[in-house]
Amino acid sequence: MITILKEQLKPILFTLSGAIFSGTISDIIVRVATFDGSLESITLLKFVPIYLILMIISLLVGWIAHKYPNEPIKYFSLRGRDKKQTIKIGIFNDIPWTRDDDENHSWNNIEPVEWLEKYTQNNRAERLSVQMINIHTNFYDFDVLINPYGGVYKDTDLDKRPVLNRILDYVKTGGIYVNVSDTPFYYTFREELGYRVESRVQGVYLGHQFPGQITPLTSELNFYCTQHILQEIEESFSPDYKCLEQIDKPSIEMLKFAPIDGTGIDSIYKPVNHEGNDYSSMFFVRYGNGQFLISLLPFYLSQKNDINSDYLERWMDLITKLSLSKLSTLKKLD
């Protein structure tokens, strides 16, 4: 009820202002039209103060309606989010999870509930709140959104892409969106079909020797991802993120990269140099007042010590630290 009132308050106020104004004018017109010069009709003058008060009220209500936000839910959510000292994280959980294949996720086998459980078990960060969300959730209530489906995301229209546009607006207004693996938004999951469809555009990115993968998101953010080029490196962070390094440096397998030059990519890992160009597999991309945190790393959890099998807790700690560092100035948590 409160949500509906917030959304409808602007038109209600404009209607009220118009009703008071038109009602006052109508009454004046009627009284003037029926004026016959008699003493009784002169009593019209006694209503002048009332008319002035009603006109002032009408203008005041109209001014309030004009100042009232056009998107009240978004406006009040953002104000509330900035005032709270809690970092609120939302984990998408609205695509059926299939463990036997990668039909509804890609380059990882860690389902949403495992992310939530791991955060709950290992939540050492104060003022951190984590919960499951879906594409209909009010994104603006959250500081961080995590997509655990890798290169898959859910949308309702392949042409207009309303969910993608909401995510872009969410980040633009100061949020952080985390894509845990693979080229972000490579696939779109369609609920009515029950499976994913490709949303990427395959092609060669001019100026680079690798064939590129371009998706609706990478196109908007002005970068692309390479095809599979295997390189195993020792975990090493870029100068700005050296504080995240630990004594033990596990080897991580990088299969996809994004070229750094001219893209505004803020590489978290030390860039990989290939034939004179620098590439990154884990990076921030600034968008408006917010950030996309993108990992192109394959991310698996298993008993066989597969690629990055013991990396889940570290990766979650890394996400938390990176997200907090980006949000701490705005929310004054330092």
ZAMIBA-167666 format. One record per residue (C-alpha): z, y negated, x; residue number from 1; residue in three letters. Coordinates in nm, 3 decimals. Example, Ala and Ser with C-alpha at 12.3 -4.5 7.8 and 13.67 -1.06 7.14 Angstrom:
% residues 2
<node Z="0.780" Y="0.450" X="1.230" marba="1" rodo="ALA"/>
<node Z="0.714" Y="0.106" X="1.367" marba="2" rodo="SER"/>
***
This chain:
% residues 334
<node Z="0.000" Y="0.000" X="0.000" marba="1" rodo="MET"/>
<node Z="0.093" Y="-0.240" X="0.281" marba="2" rodo="ILE"/>
<node Z="-0.228" Y="-0.155" X="0.468" marba="3" rodo="THR"/>
<node Z="-0.439" Y="-0.226" X="0.159" marba="4" rodo="ILE"/>
<node Z="-0.256" Y="-0.556" X="0.107" marba="5" rodo="LEU"/>
<node Z="-0.321" Y="-0.659" X="0.468" marba="6" rodo="LYS"/>
<node Z="-0.691" Y="-0.578" X="0.437" marba="7" rodo="GLU"/>
<node Z="-0.733" Y="-0.756" X="0.101" marba="8" rodo="GLN"/>
<node Z="-0.505" Y="-1.055" X="0.160" marba="9" rodo="LEU"/>
<node Z="-0.781" Y="-1.284" X="0.292" marba="10" rodo="LYS"/>
<node Z="-1.008" Y="-1.255" X="-0.018" marba="11" rodo="PRO"/>
<node Z="-0.701" Y="-1.269" X="-0.244" marba="12" rodo="ILE"/>
<node Z="-0.590" Y="-1.597" X="-0.085" marba="13" rodo="LEU"/>
<node Z="-0.940" Y="-1.746" X="-0.110" marba="14" rodo="PHE"/>
<node Z="-0.957" Y="-1.639" X="-0.476" marba="15" rodo="THR"/>
<node Z="-0.614" Y="-1.789" X="-0.546" marba="16" rodo="LEU"/>
<node Z="-0.708" Y="-2.116" X="-0.375" marba="17" rodo="SER"/>
<node Z="-1.030" Y="-2.136" X="-0.574" marba="18" rodo="GLY"/>
<node Z="-0.852" Y="-2.053" X="-0.899" marba="19" rodo="ALA"/>
<node Z="-0.592" Y="-2.328" X="-0.851" marba="20" rodo="ILE"/>
<node Z="-0.859" Y="-2.580" X="-0.752" marba="21" rodo="PHE"/>
<node Z="-1.099" Y="-2.496" X="-1.035" marba="22" rodo="SER"/>
<node Z="-0.816" Y="-2.478" X="-1.290" marba="23" rodo="GLY"/>
<node Z="-0.693" Y="-2.823" X="-1.190" marba="24" rodo="THR"/>
<node Z="-1.041" Y="-2.977" X="-1.201" marba="25" rodo="ILE"/>
<node Z="-1.113" Y="-2.812" X="-1.537" marba="26" rodo="SER"/>
<node Z="-0.794" Y="-2.953" X="-1.688" marba="27" rodo="ASP"/>
<node Z="-0.875" Y="-3.302" X="-1.559" marba="28" rodo="ILE"/>
<node Z="-1.228" Y="-3.283" X="-1.703" marba="29" rodo="ILE"/>
<node Z="-1.100" Y="-3.169" X="-2.043" marba="30" rodo="VAL"/>
<node Z="-0.840" Y="-3.446" X="-2.059" marba="31" rodo="ARG"/>
<node Z="-1.090" Y="-3.714" X="-1.950" marba="32" rodo="VAL"/>
<node Z="-1.351" Y="-3.585" X="-2.198" marba="33" rodo="ALA"/>
<node Z="-1.104" Y="-3.603" X="-2.486" marba="34" rodo="THR"/>
<node Z="-0.970" Y="-3.949" X="-2.393" marba="35" rodo="PHE"/>
<node Z="-1.003" Y="-4.175" X="-2.699" marba="36" rodo="ASP"/>
<node Z="-0.811" Y="-4.482" X="-2.580" marba="37" rodo="GLY"/>
<node Z="-0.498" Y="-4.407" X="-2.781" marba="38" rodo="SER"/>
<node Z="-0.147" Y="-4.435" X="-2.637" marba="39" rodo="LEU"/>
<node Z="-0.112" Y="-4.055" X="-2.661" marba="40" rodo="GLU"/>
<node Z="-0.419" Y="-4.006" X="-2.444" marba="41" rodo="SER"/>
<node Z="-0.285" Y="-4.246" X="-2.179" marba="42" rodo="ILE"/>
<node Z="-0.018" Y="-3.984" X="-2.104" marba="43" rodo="THR"/>
<node Z="-0.290" Y="-3.829" X="-1.887" marba="44" rodo="LEU"/>
<node Z="-0.158" Y="-4.052" X="-1.609" marba="45" rodo="LEU"/>
<node Z="0.170" Y="-3.862" X="-1.615" marba="46" rodo="LYS"/>
<node Z="-0.017" Y="-3.551" X="-1.495" marba="47" rodo="PHE"/>
<node Z="-0.160" Y="-3.720" X="-1.184" marba="48" rodo="VAL"/>
<node Z="0.134" Y="-3.619" X="-0.957" marba="49" rodo="PRO"/>
<node Z="0.105" Y="-3.261" X="-1.083" marba="50" rodo="ILE"/>
<node Z="-0.269" Y="-3.259" X="-1.015" marba="51" rodo="TYR"/>
<node Z="-0.208" Y="-3.390" X="-0.660" marba="52" rodo="LEU"/>
<node Z="0.051" Y="-3.121" X="-0.595" marba="53" rodo="ILE"/>
<node Z="-0.182" Y="-2.850" X="-0.727" marba="54" rodo="LEU"/>
<node Z="-0.469" Y="-2.979" X="-0.512" marba="55" rodo="MET"/>
<node Z="-0.246" Y="-2.978" X="-0.204" marba="56" rodo="ILE"/>
<node Z="-0.134" Y="-2.621" X="-0.282" marba="57" rodo="ILE"/>
<node Z="-0.497" Y="-2.516" X="-0.326" marba="58" rodo="SER"/>
<node Z="-0.595" Y="-2.667" X="0.011" marba="59" rodo="LEU"/>
<node Z="-0.292" Y="-2.511" X="0.182" marba="60" rodo="LEU"/>
<node Z="-0.367" Y="-2.163" X="0.045" marba="61" rodo="VAL"/>
<node Z="-0.733" Y="-2.206" X="0.146" marba="62" rodo="GLY"/>
<node Z="-0.630" Y="-2.307" X="0.499" marba="63" rodo="TRP"/>
<node Z="-0.403" Y="-2.000" X="0.528" marba="64" rodo="ILE"/>
<node Z="-0.691" Y="-1.779" X="0.407" marba="65" rodo="ALA"/>
<node Z="-0.924" Y="-1.937" X="0.663" marba="66" rodo="HIS"/>
<node Z="-0.675" Y="-1.872" X="0.946" marba="67" rodo="LYS"/>
<node Z="-0.596" Y="-1.518" X="0.834" marba="68" rodo="TYR"/>
<node Z="-0.769" Y="-1.265" X="1.066" marba="69" rodo="PRO"/>
<node Z="-1.099" Y="-1.113" X="0.953" marba="70" rodo="ASN"/>
<node Z="-0.984" Y="-0.772" X="1.081" marba="71" rodo="GLU"/>
<node Z="-0.612" Y="-0.773" X="0.999" marba="72" rodo="PRO"/>
<node Z="-0.539" Y="-0.408" X="1.082" marba="73" rodo="ILE"/>
<node Z="-0.692" Y="-0.450" X="1.427" marba="74" rodo="LYS"/>
<node Z="-0.530" Y="-0.792" X="1.479" marba="75" rodo="TYR"/>
<node Z="-0.176" Y="-0.685" X="1.389" marba="76" rodo="PHE"/>
<node Z="-0.212" Y="-0.353" X="1.574" marba="77" rodo="SER"/>
<node Z="-0.308" Y="-0.535" X="1.894" marba="78" rodo="LEU"/>
<node Z="-0.023" Y="-0.783" X="1.858" marba="79" rodo="ARG"/>
<node Z="0.223" Y="-0.502" X="1.796" marba="80" rodo="GLY"/>
<node Z="0.086" Y="-0.298" X="2.087" marba="81" rodo="ARG"/>
<node Z="0.123" Y="-0.585" X="2.332" marba="82" rodo="ASP"/>
<node Z="0.481" Y="-0.656" X="2.225" marba="83" rodo="LYS"/>
<node Z="0.603" Y="-0.296" X="2.247" marba="84" rodo="LYS"/>
<node Z="0.743" Y="-0.177" X="2.576" marba="85" rodo="GLN"/>
<node Z="0.632" Y="0.179" X="2.499" marba="86" rodo="THR"/>
<node Z="0.306" Y="0.311" X="2.639" marba="87" rodo="ILE"/>
<node Z="0.145" Y="0.499" X="2.352" marba="88" rodo="LYS"/>
<node Z="-0.105" Y="0.775" X="2.434" marba="89" rodo="ILE"/>
<node Z="-0.332" Y="0.942" X="2.180" marba="90" rodo="GLY"/>
<node Z="-0.497" Y="1.282" X="2.245" marba="91" rodo="ILE"/>
<node Z="-0.805" Y="1.362" X="2.037" marba="92" rodo="PHE"/>
<node Z="-0.762" Y="1.687" X="1.845" marba="93" rodo="ASN"/>
<node Z="-1.033" Y="1.702" X="1.580" marba="94" rodo="ASP"/>
<node Z="-1.294" Y="1.943" X="1.717" marba="95" rodo="ILE"/>
<node Z="-1.237" Y="2.320" X="1.667" marba="96" rodo="PRO"/>
<node Z="-1.156" Y="2.472" X="2.005" marba="97" rodo="TRP"/>
<node Z="-1.350" Y="2.779" X="2.118" marba="98" rodo="THR"/>
<node Z="-1.205" Y="2.952" X="2.423" marba="99" rodo="ARG"/>
<node Z="-1.484" Y="3.206" X="2.468" marba="100" rodo="ASP"/>
<node Z="-1.757" Y="2.952" X="2.535" marba="101" rodo="ASP"/>
<node Z="-1.814" Y="2.583" X="2.595" marba="102" rodo="ASP"/>
<node Z="-1.976" Y="2.512" X="2.260" marba="103" rodo="GLU"/>
<node Z="-1.729" Y="2.242" X="2.159" marba="104" rodo="ASN"/>
<node Z="-1.610" Y="2.123" X="2.501" marba="105" rodo="HIS"/>
<node Z="-1.750" Y="2.118" X="2.853" marba="106" rodo="SER"/>
<node Z="-1.638" Y="2.169" X="3.211" marba="107" rodo="TRP"/>
<node Z="-1.279" Y="2.243" X="3.117" marba="108" rodo="ASN"/>
<node Z="-1.082" Y="2.505" X="2.926" marba="109" rodo="ASN"/>
<node Z="-0.764" Y="2.311" X="2.852" marba="110" rodo="ILE"/>
<node Z="-0.730" Y="2.256" X="2.479" marba="111" rodo="GLU"/>
<node Z="-0.558" Y="1.950" X="2.328" marba="112" rodo="PRO"/>
<node Z="-0.231" Y="2.126" X="2.244" marba="113" rodo="VAL"/>
<node Z="-0.189" Y="2.218" X="2.612" marba="114" rodo="GLU"/>
<node Z="-0.224" Y="1.853" X="2.710" marba="115" rodo="TRP"/>
<node Z="0.042" Y="1.760" X="2.456" marba="116" rodo="LEU"/>
<node Z="0.275" Y="2.039" X="2.568" marba="117" rodo="GLU"/>
<node Z="0.231" Y="1.952" X="2.933" marba="118" rodo="LYS"/>
<node Z="0.305" Y="1.587" X="2.867" marba="119" rodo="TYR"/>
<node Z="0.613" Y="1.687" X="2.669" marba="120" rodo="THR"/>
<node Z="0.738" Y="1.922" X="2.942" marba="121" rodo="GLN"/>
<node Z="0.666" Y="1.693" X="3.235" marba="122" rodo="ASN"/>
<node Z="0.709" Y="1.349" X="3.083" marba="123" rodo="ASN"/>
<node Z="0.902" Y="1.174" X="3.356" marba="124" rodo="ARG"/>
<node Z="0.767" Y="0.831" X="3.273" marba="125" rodo="ALA"/>
<node Z="1.000" Y="0.618" X="3.065" marba="126" rodo="GLU"/>
<node Z="0.873" Y="0.447" X="2.753" marba="127" rodo="ARG"/>
<node Z="0.588" Y="0.697" X="2.712" marba="128" rodo="LEU"/>
<node Z="0.491" Y="0.823" X="2.365" marba="129" rodo="SER"/>
<node Z="0.221" Y="1.089" X="2.314" marba="130" rodo="VAL"/>
<node Z="0.068" Y="1.225" X="1.993" marba="131" rodo="GLN"/>
<node Z="-0.244" Y="1.393" X="1.853" marba="132" rodo="MET"/>
<node Z="-0.510" Y="1.174" X="1.691" marba="133" rodo="ILE"/>
<node Z="-0.853" Y="1.206" X="1.529" marba="134" rodo="ASN"/>
<node Z="-1.158" Y="0.983" X="1.488" marba="135" rodo="ILE"/>
<node Z="-1.008" Y="0.826" X="1.174" marba="136" rodo="HIS"/>
<node Z="-0.689" Y="0.715" X="1.352" marba="137" rodo="THR"/>
<node Z="-0.636" Y="0.343" X="1.410" marba="138" rodo="ASN"/>
<node Z="-0.722" Y="0.335" X="1.782" marba="139" rodo="PHE"/>
<node Z="-0.572" Y="-0.012" X="1.828" marba="140" rodo="TYR"/>
<node Z="-0.219" Y="0.126" X="1.787" marba="141" rodo="ASP"/>
<node Z="-0.261" Y="0.310" X="2.120" marba="142" rodo="PHE"/>
<node Z="-0.267" Y="0.195" X="2.481" marba="143" rodo="ASP"/>
<node Z="-0.452" Y="0.504" X="2.607" marba="144" rodo="VAL"/>
<node Z="-0.693" Y="0.745" X="2.435" marba="145" rodo="LEU"/>
<node Z="-0.761" Y="1.082" X="2.600" marba="146" rodo="ILE"/>
<node Z="-1.068" Y="1.291" X="2.520" marba="147" rodo="ASN"/>
<node Z="-0.983" Y="1.649" X="2.629" marba="148" rodo="PRO"/>
<node Z="-1.325" Y="1.784" X="2.524" marba="149" rodo="TYR"/>
<node Z="-1.506" Y="1.680" X="2.842" marba="150" rodo="GLY"/>
<node Z="-1.864" Y="1.577" X="2.773" marba="151" rodo="GLY"/>
<node Z="-1.825" Y="1.630" X="2.397" marba="152" rodo="VAL"/>
<node Z="-1.710" Y="1.372" X="2.145" marba="153" rodo="TYR"/>
<node Z="-1.714" Y="1.363" X="1.766" marba="154" rodo="LYS"/>
<node Z="-1.914" Y="1.113" X="1.563" marba="155" rodo="ASP"/>
<node Z="-2.032" Y="1.086" X="1.204" marba="156" rodo="THR"/>
<node Z="-2.380" Y="0.939" X="1.251" marba="157" rodo="ASP"/>
<node Z="-2.616" Y="1.005" X="1.543" marba="158" rodo="LEU"/>
<node Z="-2.811" Y="0.685" X="1.489" marba="159" rodo="ASP"/>
<node Z="-2.541" Y="0.425" X="1.423" marba="160" rodo="LYS"/>
<node Z="-2.264" Y="0.603" X="1.620" marba="161" rodo="ARG"/>
<node Z="-1.971" Y="0.431" X="1.443" marba="162" rodo="PRO"/>
<node Z="-1.703" Y="0.620" X="1.639" marba="163" rodo="VAL"/>
<node Z="-1.858" Y="0.528" X="1.974" marba="164" rodo="LEU"/>
<node Z="-1.875" Y="0.165" X="1.863" marba="165" rodo="ASN"/>
<node Z="-1.506" Y="0.174" X="1.764" marba="166" rodo="ARG"/>
<node Z="-1.417" Y="0.321" X="2.103" marba="167" rodo="ILE"/>
<node Z="-1.617" Y="0.051" X="2.280" marba="168" rodo="LEU"/>
<node Z="-1.443" Y="-0.220" X="2.077" marba="169" rodo="ASP"/>
<node Z="-1.105" Y="-0.057" X="2.143" marba="170" rodo="TYR"/>
<node Z="-1.161" Y="-0.066" X="2.519" marba="171" rodo="VAL"/>
<node Z="-1.306" Y="-0.417" X="2.504" marba="172" rodo="LYS"/>
<node Z="-0.982" Y="-0.537" X="2.344" marba="173" rodo="THR"/>
<node Z="-0.767" Y="-0.400" X="2.627" marba="174" rodo="GLY"/>
<node Z="-0.739" Y="-0.024" X="2.575" marba="175" rodo="GLY"/>
<node Z="-0.792" Y="0.258" X="2.822" marba="176" rodo="ILE"/>
<node Z="-1.016" Y="0.553" X="2.736" marba="177" rodo="TYR"/>
<node Z="-0.988" Y="0.867" X="2.950" marba="178" rodo="VAL"/>
<node Z="-1.268" Y="1.124" X="2.971" marba="179" rodo="ASN"/>
<node Z="-1.124" Y="1.430" X="3.144" marba="180" rodo="VAL"/>
<node Z="-1.440" Y="1.604" X="3.270" marba="181" rodo="SER"/>
<node Z="-1.819" Y="1.612" X="3.274" marba="182" rodo="ASP"/>
<node Z="-2.062" Y="1.330" X="3.189" marba="183" rodo="THR"/>
<node Z="-1.892" Y="1.134" X="2.910" marba="184" rodo="PRO"/>
<node Z="-2.055" Y="1.151" X="2.565" marba="185" rodo="PHE"/>
<node Z="-2.317" Y="1.399" X="2.688" marba="186" rodo="TYR"/>
<node Z="-2.284" Y="1.588" X="2.357" marba="187" rodo="TYR"/>
<node Z="-2.201" Y="1.479" X="2.003" marba="188" rodo="THR"/>
<node Z="-2.011" Y="1.722" X="1.779" marba="189" rodo="PHE"/>
<node Z="-2.133" Y="1.714" X="1.419" marba="190" rodo="ARG"/>
<node Z="-1.878" Y="1.849" X="1.174" marba="191" rodo="GLU"/>
<node Z="-2.134" Y="1.927" X="0.903" marba="192" rodo="GLU"/>
<node Z="-2.328" Y="2.140" X="1.153" marba="193" rodo="LEU"/>
<node Z="-2.024" Y="2.299" X="1.315" marba="194" rodo="GLY"/>
<node Z="-2.157" Y="2.258" X="1.667" marba="195" rodo="TYR"/>
<node Z="-2.253" Y="1.999" X="1.929" marba="196" rodo="ARG"/>
<node Z="-2.592" Y="1.842" X="1.985" marba="197" rodo="VAL"/>
<node Z="-2.718" Y="1.663" X="2.294" marba="198" rodo="GLU"/>
<node Z="-2.687" Y="1.288" X="2.294" marba="199" rodo="SER"/>
<node Z="-2.786" Y="1.235" X="2.658" marba="200" rodo="ARG"/>
<node Z="-3.116" Y="1.098" X="2.781" marba="201" rodo="VAL"/>
<node Z="-3.262" Y="1.292" X="3.071" marba="202" rodo="GLN"/>
<node Z="-3.456" Y="1.095" X="3.329" marba="203" rodo="GLY"/>
<node Z="-3.484" Y="0.958" X="3.678" marba="204" rodo="VAL"/>
<node Z="-3.270" Y="0.652" X="3.747" marba="205" rodo="TYR"/>
<node Z="-3.480" Y="0.404" X="3.940" marba="206" rodo="LEU"/>
<node Z="-3.363" Y="0.334" X="4.293" marba="207" rodo="GLY"/>
<node Z="-3.188" Y="0.670" X="4.341" marba="208" rodo="HIS"/>
<node Z="-3.327" Y="1.001" X="4.458" marba="209" rodo="GLN"/>
<node Z="-3.124" Y="1.220" X="4.220" marba="210" rodo="PHE"/>
<node Z="-3.237" Y="1.293" X="3.864" marba="211" rodo="PRO"/>
<node Z="-2.993" Y="1.118" X="3.634" marba="212" rodo="GLY"/>
<node Z="-2.804" Y="1.190" X="3.316" marba="213" rodo="GLN"/>
<node Z="-2.781" Y="0.889" X="3.088" marba="214" rodo="ILE"/>
<node Z="-2.578" Y="0.895" X="2.766" marba="215" rodo="THR"/>
<node Z="-2.507" Y="0.629" X="2.501" marba="216" rodo="PRO"/>
<node Z="-2.185" Y="0.543" X="2.687" marba="217" rodo="LEU"/>
<node Z="-2.321" Y="0.540" X="3.043" marba="218" rodo="THR"/>
<node Z="-2.610" Y="0.325" X="2.924" marba="219" rodo="SER"/>
<node Z="-2.369" Y="0.072" X="2.776" marba="220" rodo="GLU"/>
<node Z="-2.156" Y="0.073" X="3.093" marba="221" rodo="LEU"/>
<node Z="-2.460" Y="0.054" X="3.324" marba="222" rodo="ASN"/>
<node Z="-2.421" Y="0.367" X="3.533" marba="223" rodo="PHE"/>
<node Z="-2.557" Y="0.719" X="3.536" marba="224" rodo="TYR"/>
<node Z="-2.443" Y="1.064" X="3.651" marba="225" rodo="CYS"/>
<node Z="-2.630" Y="1.294" X="3.887" marba="226" rodo="THR"/>
<node Z="-2.730" Y="1.648" X="3.823" marba="227" rodo="GLN"/>
<node Z="-2.532" Y="1.930" X="3.984" marba="228" rodo="HIS"/>
<node Z="-2.494" Y="1.874" X="4.359" marba="229" rodo="ILE"/>
<node Z="-2.211" Y="2.087" X="4.496" marba="230" rodo="LEU"/>
<node Z="-1.979" Y="1.934" X="4.754" marba="231" rodo="GLN"/>
<node Z="-1.629" Y="2.059" X="4.831" marba="232" rodo="GLU"/>
<node Z="-1.406" Y="1.791" X="4.978" marba="233" rodo="ILE"/>
<node Z="-1.041" Y="1.744" X="5.065" marba="234" rodo="GLU"/>
<node Z="-0.867" Y="1.524" X="4.812" marba="235" rodo="GLU"/>
<node Z="-0.865" Y="1.174" X="4.952" marba="236" rodo="SER"/>
<node Z="-0.819" Y="0.847" X="4.766" marba="237" rodo="PHE"/>
<node Z="-0.989" Y="0.511" X="4.805" marba="238" rodo="SER"/>
<node Z="-0.788" Y="0.238" X="4.982" marba="239" rodo="PRO"/>
<node Z="-0.665" Y="0.083" X="4.655" marba="240" rodo="ASP"/>
<node Z="-0.524" Y="0.420" X="4.544" marba="241" rodo="TYR"/>
<node Z="-0.380" Y="0.552" X="4.871" marba="242" rodo="LYS"/>
<node Z="-0.033" Y="0.542" X="4.712" marba="243" rodo="CYS"/>
<node Z="-0.135" Y="0.845" X="4.501" marba="244" rodo="LEU"/>
<node Z="-0.196" Y="1.072" X="4.800" marba="245" rodo="GLU"/>
<node Z="0.046" Y="1.353" X="4.877" marba="246" rodo="GLN"/>
<node Z="0.108" Y="1.551" X="5.193" marba="247" rodo="ILE"/>
<node Z="-0.075" Y="1.855" X="5.061" marba="248" rodo="ASP"/>
<node Z="-0.439" Y="1.773" X="4.999" marba="249" rodo="LYS"/>
<node Z="-0.608" Y="2.039" X="4.788" marba="250" rodo="PRO"/>
<node Z="-0.982" Y="2.096" X="4.816" marba="251" rodo="SER"/>
<node Z="-1.169" Y="1.994" X="4.506" marba="252" rodo="ILE"/>
<node Z="-1.520" Y="2.090" X="4.408" marba="253" rodo="GLU"/>
<node Z="-1.742" Y="1.800" X="4.305" marba="254" rodo="MET"/>
<node Z="-2.059" Y="1.885" X="4.114" marba="255" rodo="LEU"/>
<node Z="-2.154" Y="1.551" X="3.960" marba="256" rodo="LYS"/>
<node Z="-2.148" Y="1.200" X="4.095" marba="257" rodo="PHE"/>
<node Z="-2.212" Y="0.845" X="3.982" marba="258" rodo="ALA"/>
<node Z="-2.372" Y="0.599" X="4.226" marba="259" rodo="PRO"/>
<node Z="-2.138" Y="0.311" X="4.302" marba="260" rodo="ILE"/>
<node Z="-2.369" Y="0.034" X="4.421" marba="261" rodo="ASP"/>
<node Z="-2.426" Y="-0.244" X="4.171" marba="262" rodo="GLY"/>
<node Z="-2.250" Y="-0.069" X="3.883" marba="263" rodo="THR"/>
<node Z="-1.899" Y="-0.214" X="3.890" marba="264" rodo="GLY"/>
<node Z="-1.751" Y="0.133" X="3.939" marba="265" rodo="ILE"/>
<node Z="-1.398" Y="0.131" X="4.085" marba="266" rodo="ASP"/>
<node Z="-1.381" Y="0.465" X="4.269" marba="267" rodo="SER"/>
<node Z="-1.042" Y="0.639" X="4.268" marba="268" rodo="ILE"/>
<node Z="-1.141" Y="0.904" X="4.519" marba="269" rodo="TYR"/>
<node Z="-1.290" Y="0.808" X="4.852" marba="270" rodo="LYS"/>
<node Z="-1.665" Y="0.777" X="4.785" marba="271" rodo="PRO"/>
<node Z="-1.898" Y="1.052" X="4.904" marba="272" rodo="VAL"/>
<node Z="-2.187" Y="0.922" X="5.114" marba="273" rodo="ASN"/>
<node Z="-2.523" Y="1.092" X="5.071" marba="274" rodo="HIS"/>
<node Z="-2.834" Y="0.966" X="5.247" marba="275" rodo="GLU"/>
<node Z="-2.695" Y="0.616" X="5.277" marba="276" rodo="GLY"/>
<node Z="-2.566" Y="0.582" X="4.920" marba="277" rodo="ASN"/>
<node Z="-2.203" Y="0.604" X="4.803" marba="278" rodo="ASP"/>
<node Z="-2.113" Y="0.823" X="4.505" marba="279" rodo="TYR"/>
<node Z="-1.792" Y="0.888" X="4.313" marba="280" rodo="SER"/>
<node Z="-1.669" Y="1.167" X="4.085" marba="281" rodo="SER"/>
<node Z="-1.362" Y="0.988" X="3.951" marba="282" rodo="MET"/>
<node Z="-1.352" Y="0.619" X="3.873" marba="283" rodo="PHE"/>
<node Z="-1.265" Y="0.328" X="3.647" marba="284" rodo="PHE"/>
<node Z="-1.533" Y="0.122" X="3.475" marba="285" rodo="VAL"/>
<node Z="-1.417" Y="-0.211" X="3.338" marba="286" rodo="ARG"/>
<node Z="-1.536" Y="-0.302" X="2.988" marba="287" rodo="TYR"/>
<node Z="-1.419" Y="-0.628" X="2.839" marba="288" rodo="GLY"/>
<node Z="-1.041" Y="-0.643" X="2.880" marba="289" rodo="ASN"/>
<node Z="-1.002" Y="-0.266" X="2.912" marba="290" rodo="GLY"/>
<node Z="-1.106" Y="0.029" X="3.127" marba="291" rodo="GLN"/>
<node Z="-1.282" Y="0.362" X="3.097" marba="292" rodo="PHE"/>
<node Z="-1.122" Y="0.621" X="3.327" marba="293" rodo="LEU"/>
<node Z="-1.389" Y="0.883" X="3.391" marba="294" rodo="ILE"/>
<node Z="-1.360" Y="1.213" X="3.576" marba="295" rodo="SER"/>
<node Z="-1.676" Y="1.412" X="3.644" marba="296" rodo="LEU"/>
<node Z="-1.475" Y="1.697" X="3.800" marba="297" rodo="LEU"/>
<node Z="-1.477" Y="2.047" X="3.650" marba="298" rodo="PRO"/>
<node Z="-1.125" Y="2.110" X="3.529" marba="299" rodo="PHE"/>
<node Z="-1.010" Y="2.466" X="3.458" marba="300" rodo="TYR"/>
<node Z="-0.676" Y="2.636" X="3.410" marba="301" rodo="LEU"/>
<node Z="-0.660" Y="3.012" X="3.462" marba="302" rodo="SER"/>
<node Z="-0.472" Y="3.297" X="3.627" marba="303" rodo="GLN"/>
<node Z="-0.753" Y="3.348" X="3.880" marba="304" rodo="LYS"/>
<node Z="-0.702" Y="3.023" X="4.066" marba="305" rodo="ASN"/>
<node Z="-1.046" Y="2.899" X="3.964" marba="306" rodo="ASP"/>
<node Z="-1.173" Y="2.547" X="4.030" marba="307" rodo="ILE"/>
<node Z="-0.875" Y="2.309" X="4.005" marba="308" rodo="ASN"/>
<node Z="-0.665" Y="2.577" X="3.831" marba="309" rodo="SER"/>
<node Z="-0.338" Y="2.437" X="3.966" marba="310" rodo="ASP"/>
<node Z="-0.446" Y="2.077" X="3.917" marba="311" rodo="TYR"/>
<node Z="-0.345" Y="2.012" X="3.556" marba="312" rodo="LEU"/>
<node Z="0.001" Y="1.869" X="3.618" marba="313" rodo="GLU"/>
<node Z="-0.124" Y="1.653" X="3.904" marba="314" rodo="ARG"/>
<node Z="-0.416" Y="1.528" X="3.703" marba="315" rodo="TRP"/>
<node Z="-0.188" Y="1.439" X="3.412" marba="316" rodo="MET"/>
<node Z="0.049" Y="1.261" X="3.649" marba="317" rodo="ASP"/>
<node Z="-0.252" Y="1.081" X="3.794" marba="318" rodo="LEU"/>
<node Z="-0.372" Y="0.972" X="3.450" marba="319" rodo="ILE"/>
<node Z="-0.024" Y="0.845" X="3.366" marba="320" rodo="THR"/>
<node Z="0.014" Y="0.653" X="3.691" marba="321" rodo="LYS"/>
<node Z="-0.334" Y="0.502" X="3.675" marba="322" rodo="LEU"/>
<node Z="-0.297" Y="0.407" X="3.309" marba="323" rodo="SER"/>
<node Z="0.046" Y="0.255" X="3.365" marba="324" rodo="LEU"/>
<node Z="-0.079" Y="0.057" X="3.663" marba="325" rodo="SER"/>
<node Z="-0.360" Y="-0.091" X="3.454" marba="326" rodo="LYS"/>
<node Z="-0.129" Y="-0.171" X="3.163" marba="327" rodo="LEU"/>
<node Z="0.183" Y="-0.282" X="3.349" marba="328" rodo="SER"/>
<node Z="0.070" Y="-0.642" X="3.401" marba="329" rodo="THR"/>
<node Z="-0.027" Y="-0.692" X="3.038" marba="330" rodo="LEU"/>
<node Z="0.290" Y="-0.530" X="2.905" marba="331" rodo="LYS"/>
<node Z="0.509" Y="-0.665" X="3.189" marba="332" rodo="LYS"/>
<node Z="0.657" Y="-0.325" X="3.272" marba="333" rodo="LEU"/>
<node Z="0.689" Y="-0.383" X="3.647" marba="334" rodo="ASP"/>
***
